[in-house]
Amino acid sequence: MPTSNKRSDEKAKEATEVARHKAAVARVERAIHGDTPKVTTPEVLGEGELWWHNHYKWLKNQGYLLRARYAPEWIPSWKASKKKWYKCEDGQVPRRSSVLDATRVADGAFVTLKIVQKSIHPHEVDIGQYFSSEPVASDPANHCVPIYQVLQLPDDKDSVLLVMPLLRTYSDPRFDTVGEVVECLRQLFEGLHFMHMHHVAHRDCMRLNVMMDASSLFIDPYHPYQPRLKRDFSGYARHYTRTQRPPKYFLIDFGISRRYDASEHNPLEDPIWGGDKTVPEFQMSNQPRNPFPTDVYYIGSLIRGEFLRTQVGLEFLEPLIADMVQDDPNKRPTMDDVVSRFDAIRKGLSSWKLRSRVVDKKEDAISGFFRGAGHWARRAKFIVGGVPAVPV
């Protein structure tokens, strides 16, 4: 490639990365200050980041170490090197000002820290701690994100900091087999069913609130904001398939969740809009509704949008999902019914079907060829090695 073209490509790439950085900073600013954000340069912390910078020493005293970017003595690493800032670990900006990753000093574990205002979300801490307390916490059907610790902020009596495991979006890396999808859905159904059995309605079961613990899946620790890269930005983070190292999936964010007394068989709540804006019963009326059938819709809508509409080979799920997303909430199955029906569907799938590849509907022929070749190589190896078709 001619030198001039190479330089042009580098400039274009840098301009793209700068634009992404500015957009990320703008999102943080809007979250705190409304719709008139101030755009900063990479070496200047955004308004949302300054809170973490100001609490760095306090958090360290509590046993949690933030990344170098938030240390009081931080000097951008790219200043003393030839690297571009967007290729440096400390050039990465968080997507939400209220959530940040950290390292637990005691054992080196990576954790997530989340600021919760009790006056805005008065039930989040109680519900989270309930599912994180014994004997509920040890139940294998419990897929509520565990809360390790609740820290009262020293300068804000209305806010606390939740310490949770570092989780990853449930769909990255991509699913390889139908069996991997089936196991993911089994855990999601089991988890929501578990919440309902404990008289808790989630009320916001959309895709951003489904995550996974990928610690066993990844060979290298990954960076929380560039999850395909190693934590130190030294290369791509290597990982196994879900068939080899099955992850555990979690439901997160109980900010609008509610827990009811066992005697309340038909609790009613005013409609509250979560991430999924398609709930049929909320479209035409503000009438109070039972949130449990709405939960069934949410999880069904998630699967319809994230799997049935985007992937080939999952048609066996369509009748169940169609029932879960019916317009009339009274006609939807309960989570008891969903778990029972899904178990029957799962048992009816052959090993050949479970080992088959999950194909993206938008996949082109070239990508399909290479992904298919890799899939068949793994498939043969797993069959010979006796690896189960459904991750266990």
C-alpha positions as CSV (number, residue, x, y, z in Angstrom):
1,M,0.0,0.0,0.0
2,P,1.4,3.5,-0.9
3,T,2.6,5.5,2.1
4,S,0.1,8.3,1.4
5,N,-2.9,5.9,1.4
6,K,-1.7,4.3,4.6
7,R,-1.5,7.7,6.3
8,S,-4.9,8.6,5.1
9,D,-6.4,5.3,6.5
10,E,-4.7,6.0,9.8
11,K,-6.1,9.5,9.9
12,A,-9.6,8.2,9.0
13,K,-9.3,5.6,11.7
14,E,-8.2,8.1,14.3
15,A,-11.0,10.5,13.4
16,T,-13.5,7.6,13.8
17,E,-12.1,6.8,17.2
18,V,-12.1,10.4,18.3
19,A,-15.8,10.7,17.2
20,R,-16.6,7.5,19.2
21,H,-14.8,8.9,22.3
22,K,-16.7,12.2,22.0
23,A,-20.0,10.4,21.7
24,A,-19.2,8.3,24.7
25,V,-18.4,11.3,26.8
26,A,-21.5,13.0,25.5
27,R,-23.6,10.1,26.7
28,V,-22.1,10.3,30.2
29,E,-22.6,14.1,30.3
30,R,-26.3,13.8,29.2
31,A,-26.9,11.2,31.9
32,I,-25.8,13.7,34.5
33,H,-26.4,17.2,33.2
34,G,-29.2,16.8,30.6
35,D,-29.0,17.4,26.9
36,T,-26.3,20.0,26.8
37,P,-23.1,17.9,27.3
38,K,-19.6,19.3,27.2
39,V,-17.2,17.3,25.0
40,T,-13.8,16.7,26.4
41,T,-10.5,15.5,25.0
42,P,-9.3,11.9,25.9
43,E,-6.8,13.1,28.5
44,V,-9.5,15.0,30.4
45,L,-12.0,13.1,32.6
46,G,-15.6,13.6,31.8
47,E,-18.0,15.0,34.4
48,G,-19.3,11.5,35.1
49,E,-15.8,10.2,35.5
50,L,-14.8,12.8,38.0
51,W,-17.0,11.3,40.7
52,W,-15.0,8.1,40.5
53,H,-11.7,10.0,40.5
54,N,-12.8,11.9,43.6
55,H,-13.7,8.7,45.4
56,Y,-10.6,6.7,44.3
57,K,-8.9,6.8,47.7
58,W,-12.0,6.1,49.6
59,L,-12.8,3.1,47.5
60,K,-9.2,1.8,47.8
61,N,-9.6,2.0,51.6
62,Q,-12.8,0.0,51.2
63,G,-10.8,-2.7,49.4
64,Y,-11.6,-1.8,45.7
65,L,-9.1,-0.5,43.2
66,L,-10.2,1.5,40.2
67,R,-8.3,1.4,36.9
68,A,-5.3,3.7,36.4
69,R,-7.4,6.3,34.6
70,Y,-9.1,7.3,37.9
71,A,-6.0,7.4,40.1
72,P,-5.2,10.9,41.6
73,E,-1.7,10.8,40.0
74,W,-2.9,9.6,36.6
75,I,-0.9,10.7,33.6
76,P,-2.2,9.5,30.2
77,S,0.0,6.6,29.1
78,W,0.0,7.7,25.5
79,K,1.8,10.9,26.4
80,A,5.1,9.0,27.0
81,S,4.7,6.5,24.1
82,K,4.1,6.5,20.4
83,K,0.7,4.8,20.8
84,K,-2.6,6.4,19.8
85,W,-4.8,7.2,22.8
86,Y,-7.6,4.9,21.6
87,K,-5.1,1.9,21.6
88,C,-4.4,2.5,25.3
89,E,-6.3,0.9,28.2
90,D,-6.5,4.2,30.0
91,G,-8.1,5.9,27.0
92,Q,-11.4,4.0,27.5
93,V,-14.4,5.9,28.7
94,P,-17.3,4.2,30.6
95,R,-20.7,4.0,28.9
96,R,-22.6,4.8,32.1
97,S,-21.5,7.3,34.8
98,S,-23.2,5.3,37.5
99,V,-21.4,2.0,36.8
100,L,-17.7,1.2,36.8
101,D,-15.5,-1.8,37.1
102,A,-12.9,-2.3,39.8
103,T,-10.5,-4.9,41.3
104,R,-11.1,-6.4,44.7
105,V,-7.8,-6.0,46.5
106,A,-8.3,-9.0,48.8
107,D,-8.2,-11.6,46.0
108,G,-7.8,-9.8,42.7
109,A,-11.3,-10.5,41.5
110,F,-12.9,-8.1,39.0
111,V,-16.1,-6.6,40.2
112,T,-18.7,-4.1,39.1
113,L,-19.6,-1.0,41.2
114,K,-23.0,0.6,40.8
115,I,-24.3,3.8,42.4
116,V,-28.0,3.5,43.5
117,Q,-30.0,6.4,44.8
118,K,-32.4,5.0,47.4
119,S,-34.9,7.8,47.0
120,I,-35.3,6.9,43.3
121,H,-35.0,3.1,43.5
122,P,-36.1,2.3,47.1
123,H,-36.5,-1.5,46.5
124,E,-33.3,-2.3,44.5
125,V,-31.0,-2.9,47.4
126,D,-33.6,-4.9,49.5
127,I,-34.5,-7.2,46.6
128,G,-30.9,-7.7,45.5
129,Q,-29.8,-8.6,49.1
130,Y,-32.7,-10.9,49.5
131,F,-31.6,-13.0,46.5
132,S,-28.0,-12.8,47.7
133,S,-28.7,-14.1,51.2
134,E,-28.8,-17.7,52.3
135,P,-30.5,-20.1,51.7
136,V,-31.8,-18.4,48.6
137,A,-28.4,-17.5,47.3
138,S,-27.2,-21.1,47.1
139,D,-30.2,-22.4,45.1
140,P,-29.0,-23.4,41.6
141,A,-32.2,-22.0,40.1
142,N,-31.3,-18.5,41.4
143,H,-30.1,-16.4,38.5
144,C,-30.3,-13.0,40.1
145,V,-27.0,-11.1,40.1
146,P,-25.3,-11.6,43.5
147,I,-24.5,-8.5,45.6
148,Y,-21.2,-9.0,47.4
149,Q,-21.4,-5.8,49.5
150,V,-23.4,-2.6,50.0
151,L,-21.3,0.4,50.7
152,Q,-22.8,3.6,52.1
153,L,-21.3,6.6,50.5
154,P,-19.6,8.9,53.0
155,D,-20.8,12.1,51.4
156,D,-24.3,11.1,50.2
157,K,-26.7,9.5,52.7
158,D,-29.2,8.9,49.9
159,S,-26.8,6.8,47.8
160,V,-25.1,3.4,48.2
161,L,-22.6,1.5,46.1
162,L,-23.5,-2.1,45.1
163,V,-20.5,-4.4,44.6
164,M,-21.3,-7.2,42.2
165,P,-19.4,-9.6,39.9
166,L,-18.1,-8.3,36.6
167,L,-20.5,-9.6,34.0
168,R,-20.6,-9.5,30.2
169,T,-23.4,-9.1,27.7
170,Y,-25.0,-12.5,27.3
171,S,-24.7,-12.7,23.5
172,D,-20.9,-12.0,23.1
173,P,-19.1,-14.1,22.0
174,R,-21.7,-15.4,19.5
175,F,-23.5,-18.7,20.1
176,D,-22.0,-21.6,18.2
177,T,-24.7,-24.3,18.5
178,V,-28.4,-24.7,19.1
179,G,-27.6,-26.5,22.3
180,E,-25.8,-23.4,23.6
181,V,-28.9,-21.3,22.9
182,V,-31.2,-23.9,24.5
183,E,-29.1,-23.9,27.7
184,C,-29.1,-20.1,27.8
185,L,-32.9,-20.0,27.5
186,R,-33.3,-22.7,30.1
187,Q,-31.4,-20.6,32.6
188,L,-33.3,-17.5,31.7
189,F,-36.7,-19.2,32.1
190,E,-35.5,-20.9,35.3
191,G,-34.2,-17.6,36.7
192,L,-37.4,-15.6,36.1
193,H,-39.5,-18.6,37.3
194,F,-37.4,-18.5,40.5
195,M,-38.1,-14.8,41.0
196,H,-41.8,-15.4,40.6
197,M,-41.7,-18.3,43.0
198,H,-40.4,-15.8,45.5
199,H,-43.1,-13.4,44.7
200,V,-40.8,-10.9,42.9
201,A,-41.6,-9.3,39.6
202,H,-38.6,-8.1,37.6
203,R,-40.6,-5.6,35.4
204,D,-37.7,-4.9,33.0
205,C,-36.5,-8.2,31.5
206,M,-35.0,-6.7,28.3
207,R,-31.8,-7.6,26.6
208,L,-29.5,-5.2,28.5
209,N,-30.6,-6.8,31.8
210,V,-29.5,-10.3,30.8
211,M,-25.8,-10.9,31.3
212,M,-23.4,-13.7,31.9
213,D,-20.5,-14.6,34.1
214,A,-17.9,-15.3,31.5
215,S,-14.9,-15.9,33.9
216,S,-14.7,-19.6,33.0
217,L,-15.3,-18.9,29.3
218,F,-12.3,-16.6,28.8
219,I,-8.7,-17.7,28.9
220,D,-7.5,-14.1,29.2
221,P,-9.2,-11.4,31.4
222,Y,-11.1,-9.1,29.0
223,H,-11.5,-5.4,29.2
224,P,-14.9,-4.3,30.4
225,Y,-15.3,-1.5,27.7
226,Q,-13.5,-3.3,24.9
227,P,-14.5,-6.9,25.7
228,R,-12.9,-8.5,22.7
229,L,-9.5,-7.3,23.9
230,K,-7.3,-8.3,26.8
231,R,-7.6,-6.2,29.9
232,D,-4.2,-4.7,29.3
233,F,-4.9,-4.1,25.6
234,S,-2.0,-6.5,24.6
235,G,-4.2,-8.4,22.1
236,Y,-7.4,-10.2,21.6
237,A,-8.9,-12.0,24.6
238,R,-8.9,-15.8,23.9
239,H,-11.9,-17.8,24.9
240,Y,-13.5,-21.2,24.7
241,T,-16.9,-22.0,23.3
242,R,-20.0,-22.2,25.6
243,T,-20.1,-25.9,24.9
244,Q,-16.6,-26.3,26.4
245,R,-17.0,-23.9,29.3
246,P,-20.7,-23.2,30.0
247,P,-21.3,-19.7,31.5
248,K,-24.0,-18.9,34.0
249,Y,-26.6,-16.3,32.9
250,F,-28.0,-13.6,35.3
251,L,-30.9,-11.2,35.4
252,I,-29.7,-7.8,36.6
253,D,-31.0,-4.4,37.6
254,F,-33.9,-4.6,40.2
255,G,-34.5,-0.8,40.1
256,I,-38.2,-1.1,39.2
257,S,-38.7,-4.7,40.5
258,R,-41.2,-5.3,43.3
259,R,-41.6,-8.0,45.9
260,Y,-45.0,-9.0,47.2
261,D,-46.5,-10.8,50.1
262,A,-47.3,-14.5,49.4
263,S,-51.0,-13.7,50.1
264,E,-51.2,-11.2,47.1
265,H,-52.4,-13.4,44.3
266,N,-53.2,-10.6,41.9
267,P,-51.0,-7.6,42.7
268,L,-51.7,-4.5,40.7
269,E,-49.2,-1.9,39.6
270,D,-49.4,1.2,37.5
271,P,-47.7,0.7,34.1
272,I,-44.0,1.5,34.2
273,W,-42.0,1.6,31.0
274,G,-38.9,-0.4,31.0
275,G,-36.4,-0.9,28.1
276,D,-39.0,-2.8,26.0
277,K,-41.6,-0.3,24.9
278,T,-43.9,-2.9,23.1
279,V,-45.9,-4.2,26.1
280,P,-49.4,-4.6,24.6
281,E,-51.3,-3.8,27.9
282,F,-49.5,-0.5,28.3
283,Q,-50.3,0.8,24.8
284,M,-53.9,1.8,25.2
285,S,-54.4,2.1,29.0
286,N,-52.8,3.3,32.2
287,Q,-54.9,0.9,34.1
288,P,-53.0,-0.9,36.9
289,R,-51.8,-4.4,35.8
290,N,-50.5,-7.6,37.4
291,P,-46.7,-7.4,36.6
292,F,-46.2,-11.1,36.5
293,P,-47.8,-11.7,33.1
294,T,-46.0,-8.6,31.8
295,D,-42.7,-10.3,32.9
296,V,-43.7,-13.3,30.7
297,Y,-44.2,-11.0,27.8
298,Y,-40.9,-9.3,28.4
299,I,-38.8,-12.5,28.3
300,G,-40.8,-13.8,25.4
301,S,-40.3,-10.5,23.5
302,L,-36.6,-10.7,24.2
303,I,-36.3,-14.2,22.7
304,R,-38.4,-13.3,19.8
305,G,-36.3,-10.2,19.0
306,E,-32.8,-11.6,19.8
307,F,-33.2,-15.1,18.5
308,L,-36.2,-15.9,16.4
309,R,-36.0,-12.8,14.2
310,T,-32.3,-12.9,13.8
311,Q,-31.3,-16.6,13.7
312,V,-32.0,-19.7,11.6
313,G,-32.8,-23.1,13.1
314,L,-34.8,-22.1,16.2
315,E,-38.3,-22.5,14.8
316,F,-39.1,-25.1,17.4
317,L,-39.4,-22.2,19.9
318,E,-42.1,-20.3,17.9
319,P,-45.3,-21.8,19.4
320,L,-44.2,-21.2,23.0
321,I,-42.9,-17.7,22.3
322,A,-46.1,-16.8,20.4
323,D,-48.1,-17.7,23.5
324,M,-45.8,-15.7,25.8
325,V,-46.2,-12.5,23.7
326,Q,-50.0,-12.6,23.2
327,D,-51.7,-9.3,23.5
328,D,-54.1,-10.4,26.2
329,P,-52.0,-10.9,29.4
330,N,-54.6,-13.3,30.8
331,K,-54.0,-15.7,28.0
332,R,-50.2,-15.9,28.5
333,P,-48.8,-18.9,30.2
334,T,-47.3,-18.5,33.7
335,M,-43.6,-19.1,34.2
336,D,-44.6,-22.5,35.7
337,D,-46.1,-23.4,32.4
338,V,-43.2,-21.9,30.4
339,V,-40.6,-23.9,32.3
340,S,-42.7,-27.1,31.9
341,R,-43.3,-26.6,28.2
342,F,-39.7,-25.6,27.4
343,D,-38.4,-28.7,29.3
344,A,-40.6,-30.9,27.0
345,I,-39.4,-29.1,23.9
346,R,-35.8,-29.5,25.0
347,K,-36.1,-33.2,25.6
348,G,-37.6,-33.6,22.1
349,L,-34.6,-32.2,20.4
350,S,-32.1,-34.7,18.9
351,S,-28.4,-34.6,19.6
352,W,-27.9,-33.8,15.9
353,K,-30.1,-30.7,16.2
354,L,-28.5,-29.5,19.4
355,R,-25.1,-29.8,17.9
356,S,-26.1,-27.9,14.7
357,R,-24.8,-24.4,14.1
358,V,-26.7,-21.2,14.9
359,V,-26.8,-19.2,11.7
360,D,-27.3,-15.5,11.5
361,K,-30.0,-14.6,9.0
362,K,-27.8,-11.8,7.7
363,E,-24.7,-14.0,7.3
364,D,-23.1,-13.7,3.9
365,A,-21.7,-16.7,2.0
366,I,-18.0,-16.1,2.8
367,S,-18.6,-15.7,6.5
368,G,-20.9,-18.7,6.5
369,F,-18.2,-20.8,4.9
370,F,-15.5,-20.0,7.4
371,R,-17.8,-20.2,10.4
372,G,-19.2,-23.5,9.2
373,A,-15.8,-25.0,8.7
374,G,-14.7,-24.1,12.2
375,H,-18.0,-25.3,13.6
376,W,-17.7,-28.7,11.9
377,A,-14.1,-29.1,13.2
378,R,-15.3,-28.4,16.7
379,R,-18.3,-30.6,16.3
380,A,-16.3,-33.6,15.3
381,K,-13.9,-33.1,18.1
382,F,-16.7,-32.8,20.7
383,I,-18.5,-35.9,19.5
384,V,-15.3,-38.0,19.6
385,G,-14.4,-36.5,23.0
386,G,-17.9,-37.2,24.4
387,V,-18.6,-33.5,25.1
388,P,-22.4,-33.2,25.7
389,A,-24.5,-31.5,23.0
390,V,-26.1,-29.2,25.7
391,P,-23.5,-27.5,27.9
392,V,-23.6,-28.8,31.5
